[in-house]
Amino acid sequence: MIDVGWSAFLLGLTAGAGVSAVFFAGLAFGVRIAFGAARPTVVLLLSAGLRIALFLAVGWLIAQTGAWALAGYALSFLLVRFIVIAFARVRPAKGGM
């Protein structure tokens, strides 16, 4: 039977939730800034580079703890991603056509 490291898994879930929240908040902030920028491509590329670097750096640190922590980190990112996408969906306007 597989011995699950629950404390490491919980550490990964917690760190993943925090980093994912920062990741998607940074995405929203970067898109908002890009809408008003003269060169939105530069803003979006810089935003993506910073967010990906942060996500990978923390993921590398979590991976040093063990495979269960990394699994929790990845699972947490996916869960937060699904939640963010569910809230970000375009909803039809009320009362209008």
N, C-alpha and C positions, 0 to 999 in steps of 0.2 A: 504494500500500500504506500502511496505517496505521502510523505510527511510535509504538510503545508506549514510554512513559516508565517503564521497569522500576524505577528507583530510587524514583520517586514512588509507583508502585503498591505496592512493598514497604513504603514508609513508611506508606501507608494501611492495608495489611494488619496491620502491627505495631501501629499506634495503635488500629486497630479491634479487634484481639484484646484489648488491654489494657482499653480502655474497655468493651467488651462483657462482659468478665469482671467488672469492677466493677459494671456495670449489673445483671447477673443475680445477683451476690452481694448487692447492695443489695436486689433483689427478694426474695430468700430471707430476708434479715435483716428487711425490713419486714413480710413475712407472719408471720414468727415473733413479732415484737413485737405485731402486730395481734391475734394469737390471745389474748394475755393482756391486751390493753388494754380499758378501759371503753368507749372510742369508737374502734373499729377503722377506721371510715371515714376519720376524720381522719388516722390514722397512714398508711393506704394512699395517700390523696391527697397527703400531704406527701412520702412516699417516691417516688411516681410523679413528682411535680413536680421533685424534686431530681434524680432519675435521668435524666429526659427533658432537663432543662436542661443537665446535664453532657454528655450524649450529643450534643445539638445544638451546644453551645459548642465542643466538640472537633471535631465534624464541620465546623463553620464554619471553624475554624482550618486543618483539613486541606484544605478546599476552596480555601483561598487558595493552596495549593501547586500545584493543578491538577486537571484532570478525572480523570486516572489515579489520583491519590492518593485522591480522593473515591470512585472506583469500587472501589479496594482496601479502603477503609474500610467501604463498604456491604457488599461481599462478605464481609469478615471478620465483620461483625455477623451476617449470615445463617448463616455456617458455625458460629459459636459458638452461635447460637440453636438450630440443629439438634442440635448436640452436647448442649447443656443439656437440651433436650426429651427426647432419647434416654435420658439418665441419670435424668431426673425422672419417667419413666413409672411408674405404679403396677404393682408386680410382685405376683403372687399369693403368699400365704403358703405356706411349705413345710410339708408334712405335714398340713395342716388342710384343712377343707372350705371 
